[in-house]
């Protein structure tokens, strides 16, 4: 693993039209003054003016404010300061409005949010940002000429969700405008992975049956993997990586649902599972000779894959993939799950999360698939699971996973 850079204070901006809320945050986060610099604004325009003068690492905004509401503010922050983490606080009655600003916010916290939950979220965001700011990692990704971009279809779906008349039918119609994506999506939806009772014939049906979140995630992952040339990466087991990722995504979502996660958390577990290994084809496509050296270290020196990658590249596939997803502005839990799926104990988050689902699903899929010439056996971090009081669940999860029939690989 790449060494972490020297820590500096993180700048956090709180935006709320009620001054007493700012006073409360000042008081409650006094203990963090050695790690955080706190800034406060009473409106969206004031926050944007401050950000132009003092770039901040995180913006925490209330949803309901006069003039410019929290969603409008974070959309502006996204345009002007895309590397700033964006968190929105919203009440239950505002959930529909919040759902329409997907993409503008990295994370949502429901009001009233207790201070400990907010503090935990901020620590998580700041720790992950620090983890992914290593100069060697930036340089490695910056030198890559073959990189998937955030697909325009995904962006159009996010925009559609922000419109007052957003609907599953309209999302399906957007997908139908991309014939290549439609064909891939329907092939995948009709595969045994999803076990649908009847065959889907158009993307509108797919969205209606699977939900917008699932279809959006599939579109994102299909695009990300499809940008790599399969023939060129065949020697590295590219199809196996894709099949493994799809299986991990499906089971990570099921695990989240089993543990009572909300729909948004289950969807985040799904996309994190689908993309947890996207760093592998990124490294393989851009540095094939060096990746051959990695596999040689794995096969002949018995080095764990992540150690071999760090030895050759100065970073792991998990870090490389997470860095890309961070550039895309995907939610913090997704980026965290990808970055730490081999070392979940490094998280500062203390509860069940997409990281938990992806780590466990990755282990169980590798365990069932058997020896892999392109990697080492996956490791289950039992100490991490014990910390979450989940170690006793592993046998139940294994049974649920093993009773799922082995799926035929779905080609890209």
C-alpha positions in Angstrom: 0.0 0.0 0.0 1.2 3.5 -0.8 2.4 5.4 2.3 0.0 8.1 3.4 1.0 11.8 2.9 1.7 14.0 5.9 -1.6 15.1 7.4 -2.8 18.7 7.2 -5.8 20.3 8.7 -9.0 19.7 6.8 -11.2 22.7 5.9 -14.9 22.1 6.5 -17.6 24.6 5.6 -21.0 24.5 7.2 -23.9 26.3 5.5 -27.1 27.0 7.3 -29.4 30.0 7.4 -29.9 29.6 11.1 -26.8 31.1 12.9 -27.5 29.1 16.1 -26.7 25.9 14.1 -23.2 27.3 13.4 -22.7 28.1 17.0 -23.7 24.5 17.9 -21.2 23.0 15.4 -18.4 25.3 16.8 -19.1 24.0 20.3 -19.6 20.3 19.4 -16.5 20.1 17.2 -14.1 22.0 19.5 -12.3 18.7 20.2 -11.4 18.5 16.5 -9.6 21.9 16.3 -6.2 20.2 15.8 -7.4 18.3 12.7 -10.2 20.6 11.3 -10.5 24.2 10.3 -14.2 25.2 10.5 -15.8 27.8 8.3 -19.5 29.0 8.4 -21.8 30.6 5.9 -25.5 31.7 6.3 -26.5 31.3 2.6 -25.5 29.7 -0.6 -24.1 32.8 -2.2 -22.1 33.6 0.9 -20.7 30.0 0.8 -19.7 30.3 -2.8 -18.0 33.6 -2.2 -16.0 32.1 0.7 -15.1 29.0 -1.3 -13.6 31.2 -4.1 -11.3 32.7 -1.4 -10.7 29.7 0.8 -10.9 26.2 -1.0 -12.4 23.7 1.4 -12.2 20.0 1.6 -15.8 19.4 2.6 -19.1 21.4 2.4 -22.0 20.4 4.7 -25.2 22.2 3.7 -28.7 22.3 5.0 -31.2 21.4 2.4 -33.9 24.0 3.1 -32.6 27.6 2.8 -34.2 30.7 1.3 -33.1 31.8 -2.1 -30.6 29.1 -3.0 -31.4 25.8 -1.4 -28.8 23.1 -0.5 -29.2 21.1 -3.7 -28.7 24.2 -5.8 -25.7 25.2 -3.8 -24.0 21.8 -4.1 -24.7 21.8 -7.8 -22.7 25.0 -8.0 -20.0 23.6 -5.8 -19.8 20.6 -8.1 -19.3 22.9 -11.1 -16.8 25.3 -9.5 -14.9 23.1 -7.0 -15.4 19.4 -8.2 -12.8 18.0 -5.8 -14.7 19.3 -2.7 -16.7 16.6 -0.9 -20.4 17.5 -0.7 -22.7 16.5 2.2 -26.4 17.6 2.5 -28.6 17.6 5.6 -32.2 17.1 4.9 -35.5 16.2 6.7 -37.7 13.3 5.8 -40.2 15.5 4.0 -37.4 16.7 1.7 -36.3 13.3 0.6 -38.0 13.6 -2.9 -36.1 16.8 -3.5 -32.9 15.3 -2.3 -33.3 12.3 -4.6 -33.3 14.7 -7.5 -29.9 16.1 -6.7 -28.1 12.8 -7.0 -24.6 13.5 -8.3 -24.5 16.9 -6.6 -24.0 15.4 -3.1 -21.6 12.7 -2.1 -23.6 11.8 0.9 -26.9 12.5 2.5 -27.6 12.7 6.3 -31.2 12.9 7.6 -32.2 15.6 10.0 -32.2 15.6 12.9 -28.7 14.1 12.6 -27.0 13.5 15.9 -23.6 15.1 16.3 -21.8 11.7 16.6 -23.1 10.5 13.2 -22.1 13.8 11.6 -18.7 13.7 13.2 -18.2 10.0 12.1 -19.2 10.9 8.5 -16.8 13.8 8.4 -13.9 11.7 9.8 -14.7 9.1 7.2 -14.7 11.6 4.3 -11.5 13.3 5.5 -9.6 10.0 6.1 -10.5 8.7 2.7 -9.5 11.9 1.0 -6.1 11.7 2.7 -5.8 8.1 1.7 -6.2 8.9 -2.0 -4.1 12.0 -2.2 -0.8 10.3 -2.4 1.4 12.0 -5.0 2.5 8.7 -6.5 -1.1 7.6 -7.0 -2.0 10.9 -8.6 1.1 10.7 -10.9 0.3 7.0 -11.8 -3.3 7.8 -12.9 -2.3 11.1 -14.5 0.1 9.2 -16.9 -2.6 6.8 -18.1 -3.8 7.3 -21.7 -6.5 4.6 -21.5 -9.1 5.7 -19.0 -12.9 5.2 -18.8 -14.8 8.5 -18.7 -18.0 9.1 -16.7 -20.5 8.0 -19.4 -22.7 10.7 -20.9 -25.7 8.4 -20.5 -25.1 8.1 -16.7 -24.9 11.9 -16.5 -28.1 12.3 -18.5 -29.8 9.9 -16.1 -28.7 12.0 -13.1 -30.0 15.1 -14.9 -33.3 13.4 -15.6 -33.7 12.5 -11.9 -33.4 16.2 -11.0 -36.3 17.2 -13.3 -39.8 17.6 -11.8 -41.4 15.0 -14.0 -38.7 12.3 -13.7 -39.9 8.7 -14.1 -38.7 5.2 -14.7 -40.2 5.3 -18.2 -38.2 8.4 -19.1 -35.0 6.8 -17.8 -35.7 3.7 -19.9 -36.3 6.0 -23.0 -32.9 7.6 -22.4 -31.2 4.2 -22.4 -33.0 3.2 -25.6 -31.4 6.2 -27.4 -28.0 4.3 -27.0 -28.4 1.1 -29.1 -25.1 -0.4 -27.9 -25.8 0.2 -24.2 -29.4 -1.1 -24.7 -28.1 -4.4 -26.2 -25.6 -4.9 -23.4 -28.0 -4.0 -20.7 -30.8 -6.3 -21.9 -28.3 -9.2 -22.3 -27.2 -8.7 -18.7 -30.7 -8.2 -17.3 -31.9 -11.4 -19.0 -29.0 -13.4 -17.7 -29.3 -15.8 -14.8 -27.7 -13.2 -12.5 -31.1 -11.5 -11.9 -33.4 -14.5 -12.2 -36.3 -12.6 -13.8 -39.4 -14.7 -14.4 -39.7 -13.5 -18.0 -37.5 -12.0 -20.6 -37.2 -8.2 -20.8 -37.5 -6.9 -24.3 -36.8 -3.2 -23.8 -34.9 -0.9 -21.4 -38.1 0.7 -20.0 -39.2 -2.8 -18.7 -35.7 -3.3 -17.3 -35.9 0.0 -15.3 -39.4 -0.8 -14.1 -38.4 -4.3 -12.8 -34.9 -3.6 -11.5 -35.3 0.0 -10.4 -33.5 3.2 -11.5 -30.6 2.7 -9.0 -29.7 -0.8 -10.3 -30.0 0.1 -14.0 -28.0 3.3 -13.5 -25.2 1.2 -11.8 -25.2 -1.4 -14.5 -24.9 1.3 -17.2 -22.0 2.8 -15.4 -20.1 -0.5 -14.9 -20.8 -1.7 -18.4 -19.3 1.5 -19.8 -16.3 1.4 -17.5 -15.3 -2.1 -18.5 -16.3 -1.9 -22.1 -13.7 0.9 -22.8 -10.9 -1.7 -22.4 -10.0 -3.9 -25.4 -10.9 -7.5 -24.3 -8.6 -9.1 -26.8 -5.6 -7.1 -25.6 -6.3 -8.0 -22.0 -7.2 -11.6 -22.5 -3.8 -12.8 -21.2 -4.7 -11.2 -17.8 -8.0 -12.9 -17.4 -10.1 -9.9 -18.3 -13.3 -11.8 -18.8 -12.8 -13.5 -15.4 -12.4 -10.0 -13.8 -15.6 -8.9 -15.3 -17.5 -12.0 -14.3 -16.1 -11.8 -10.8 -17.0 -8.2 -10.5 -20.6 -8.8 -11.6 -21.0 -11.6 -9.1 -19.6 -9.5 -6.3 -21.9 -6.6 -7.1 -25.0 -8.8 -7.1 -24.2 -10.5 -3.9 -22.9 -7.3 -2.1 -26.4 -5.8 -2.8 -28.1 -9.0 -1.4 -25.9 -8.9 1.7 -26.8 -5.2 2.3 -30.5 -6.0 1.9 -30.2 -9.0 4.2 -28.6 -6.8 6.9 -31.5 -4.3 6.6 -29.7 -1.6 4.7 -31.7 1.2 3.1 -32.3 1.1 -0.7 -29.6 3.8 -1.3 -27.0 1.8 0.7 -27.9 -1.4 -1.2 -27.5 0.4 -4.5 -24.1 1.8 -3.4 -23.0 -1.7 -2.4 -24.0 -2.9 -5.9 -22.1 -0.3 -7.8 -19.1 -0.7 -5.5 -19.1 -4.4 -6.1 -19.3 -4.0 -9.8 -16.4 -1.6 -9.9 -14.2 -2.8 -7.0 -11.6 -4.2 -9.4 -11.8 -1.6 -12.1 -8.2 -0.6 -11.2 -7.0 -3.9 -12.6 -7.8 -3.3 -16.2 -6.7 0.3 -15.8 -3.2 -0.9 -14.9 -3.2 -3.8 -17.3 -4.2 -1.6 -20.3 -1.8 1.2 -19.6 1.2 -0.7 -18.2 0.9 -4.3 -19.5 4.6 -5.1 -19.2 4.6 -3.9 -15.6 1.5 -5.9 -14.8 3.2 -9.0 -16.2 5.9 -8.3 -13.6 3.2 -8.0 -10.9 1.8 -11.5 -11.8 5.3 -12.9 -11.9 5.8 -11.8 -8.3 2.5 -13.3 -7.3 3.1 -16.6 -9.0 6.8 -17.1 -8.4 7.5 -15.1 -5.2 4.1 -15.8 -3.6 3.6 -12.1 -2.9 0.0 -11.0 -2.2 -1.3 -9.2 -5.3 -1.7 -5.8 -3.6 1.9 -6.0 -2.3 3.2 -6.9 -5.7 1.3 -4.0 -7.3 2.7 -1.6 -4.7 6.2 -2.9 -5.4 5.8 -2.3 -9.1 3.5 0.7 -9.3 3.7 2.3 -5.9 -0.1 1.8 -5.5 -2.7 -1.0 -5.6 -5.5 -1.6 -8.1 -7.9 -0.7 -5.3 -6.4 2.7 -4.8 -6.2 3.3 -8.5 -9.9 2.4 -9.1 -11.0 4.4 -6.1 -9.1 7.5 -7.3 -10.9 7.3 -10.6 -14.3 7.0 -8.9 -13.4 9.9 -6.7 -12.7 12.0 -9.8 -16.1 11.0 -11.1 -17.7 12.3 -7.9 -19.3 9.0 -6.9 -20.6 8.8 -3.3 -18.1 8.4 -0.5 -19.3 4.9 0.6 -18.7 3.6 -2.9 -15.2 5.1 -3.2 -14.3 3.8 0.3 -15.6 0.3 -0.5 -13.4 0.2 -3.6 -10.3 1.7 -1.9 -10.4 -0.5 1.1 -12.0 -3.8 -0.1 -8.8 -5.7 0.7 -8.2 -3.9 4.1 -11.6 -2.9 5.5 -10.1 -2.5 9.0 -8.5 0.8 7.8 -11.9 2.5 7.7 -12.9 4.9 10.4 -16.5 4.0 10.0 -17.8 1.7 12.7 -20.9 0.1 11.2 -22.1 -2.1 8.4 -21.6 -0.4 5.1 -21.0 -1.0 1.4 -17.4 -1.7 2.3 -18.5 -4.6 4.5 -20.7 -6.0 1.8 -18.1 -5.8 -0.9 -15.3 -7.2 1.3 -17.3 -10.2 2.2 -18.8 -10.8 -1.3 -15.3 -10.5 -2.8 -14.0 -13.2 -0.4 -17.0 -15.6 -0.9 -16.9 -15.3 -4.7 -13.1 -16.0 -4.7 -13.6 -18.9 -2.3 -16.2 -20.5 -4.4 -14.4 -19.9 -7.8 -11.2 -21.6 -6.6 -7.6 -20.9 -7.5 -7.0 -17.9 -9.8 -3.7 -17.7 -11.7 -4.1 -13.9 -11.8 -4.4 -13.3 -8.1 -3.9 -14.7 -4.6 -6.7 -16.3 -2.5 -8.8 -13.6 -1.1 -8.4 -12.8 2.6 -11.4 -12.3 5.0 -10.6 -9.7 7.7 -12.2 -11.5 10.7 -10.8 -8.9 13.1 -12.8 -6.2 11.2 -15.9 -8.3 11.3 -15.5 -9.0 15.0 -15.2 -5.2 15.6 -18.6 -4.9 13.9 -20.0 -7.9 15.8 -20.6 -9.7 12.5 -18.1 -12.6 12.6 -20.8 -15.1 13.6 -22.7 -14.2 10.4 -20.0 -15.5 8.0 -21.2 -19.1 7.9 -24.8 -17.9 7.2 -23.6 -15.6 4.4 -21.4 -18.4 2.9 -24.5 -20.7 2.9 -26.6 -18.1 1.1 -23.9 -17.5 -1.4 -23.2 -21.1 -2.1 -26.9 -21.9 -2.7 -26.9 -19.4 -5.5 -26.3 -21.3 -8.8 -23.0 -20.7 -10.6 -23.8 -18.2 -13.3 -22.7 -18.4 -16.9 -20.3 -15.6 -17.8 -22.0 -12.6 -19.5 -19.8 -11.2 -22.2 -19.3 -7.5 -22.5 
